[in-house]
Amino acid sequence: MPGDRRDCAARKMRTPMSAPIAFAPSLRPAPRPWRPAAAVQASAALHAAGAAALVLVPGVWPWVLGGFVANHAALAVAGLLPRSRALGANLTRLPAAAARRKEVALTFDDGPDPEVTPRVLDRLDETGMRATFFLIGERSALHPALVREIVRRGHAVENHGHRHSTAFAFYGLGRMRRDVEAAQAAIADAAGVAPVFFRAPFGIRSPLLDPALARCGLHYASWTRRGFDTVARKPERVLERLARGAAAGDIYLLHDGIAARARAGEAPALAVLPALGARLAGLGLRSVTLRAACAGDDGA
């Protein structure tokens, strides 16, 4: 594949978005300036001050070391909290305009899966819901026809990393950037449209992630409610976690990947979707893609 096709900037005209979103200047996946979050700026300032103190007063090293350890511990805790904004912007709920339209967003992680994803798509057709699929790059390259089918049925595909490694949050900046860009290329090549959102594998976020996302013009998104369907054995418990207190603007997390199927025998999402669709409809709520909700457009 030519190098320029792997360049995130080269894909900016392939995403049909015409309106800005509420929390960022544009959904177009073109490189954008990166400004460190306040916590990251404070961390950098602390390290600079500590280094200066060691030069001027070497005897204070225990205090400096303690400060560094406490700082890294705080950043680690922030990264373990999927809905935290300490490390950068994080879409945990839909914009206010989408909530006023009584919209919610149903999202799926870890696909595409050749056994589960087609059945999820059928359930979505039956309920009339639109969804957002956060896809793994490697799996998208293995099943490009399935990625295209997701888009053909009116849903959106987004970036969930290339390998979905358990070590993703511990990657260095270069390796993290390469993983994000490889997934971006694989998903865009399969779908014919570039992702504009990113969700970290396992929801664990690194302080080094935001520069990689800015390079690809990606926006970070997590969720409002999760069903824990990769660990729950009873679909009714998954449904209750998602539907309890459901409200306009919610972002829901389910899985169509191998983890859900392997641990529960059959992906709980398949049993949950009809009942969840009925609950949402009863509340007058409508499931749309993240792109539609943020762009003020009903399309994907």
C-alpha positions, 0 to 999 in steps of 0.5 A: 500500500502506498505510504500516502494512503496510510497518511491520516490527512489523505483521508480527510475528504472521504468522510461525509460530514457537513456540520461541526460538532458541539465539543470540537471544531470539526469531525473531519479526520484531518490533523489538528493542533494538540494542546496538552490537558491541564493535568499533563501540563502540570505534570510536565511543569512538576518534572521541570521544577523537580529537575531544576531542584535536583541541580540546585539542591541535590539533597532534596532528591527524596522529596523530588522522587516522592513527588514524581511517584505521586504524579505518575500514580495520579496520571495512572488513576486518571487513565484507569477511569474511562470517563475521566477528562483529566487526560483530555477531552472525552465524549461521555454523553451526547451534545445537549442538542442531541439530548434535546432531540431525545437521541441516544447512541448505541455503541459496540466494541471489539468487532467485526466478528463474522459470527456475531456482527451479522446477527447484531446487524439483523437485530438492529434492523428489527429494532430500527436502531442505528449504532456505532461500531468501534472496530479493531484494525486487524479484524477489519482487514480480515473481514472487509466485506463485513465492515462495508456491510455495517456502513451499508446498513446505515451504521458508523465505524470508528477506531478501537486500535489495531491490535487491541493489545492489553499493553496498549496503554503502556505503549510509547508515543511512537508505537501508540501512534503507529497502532492508531494510524494502522487501525485508521488505515485498515478501517478506512480501506475496508469501509471507504470512510475514515473513522472520526472517533477513537475509543481505547482498548479496555477503556484504559487511556494513556497520557500519550494518546492525545497527540496520536489522536490529534495527528489523525484528527480523531476525537476520544469517546467513551460512554455513559452506561456499560452493560458489562456484557463481556463478563455477565452471564445473564442478559437481563442483568446486562439490560438492567445496567443499560436501561436503569435510568436511561435518559436522552444523551446517553451513550451505551456500550456493548460488544460484538467481538470475540470476548463477549461470545467466548465468555458467555457462549452467545453474545448477550447483546443478541438477547439484549437488543430487542428489549433495549430497543423496546425500552428506549422506544417506550421512553421516546428515545431514538438511537443514532450514530455518534456522528449523527448526534454530534453533527446534528444530522440523522445520517451516519 
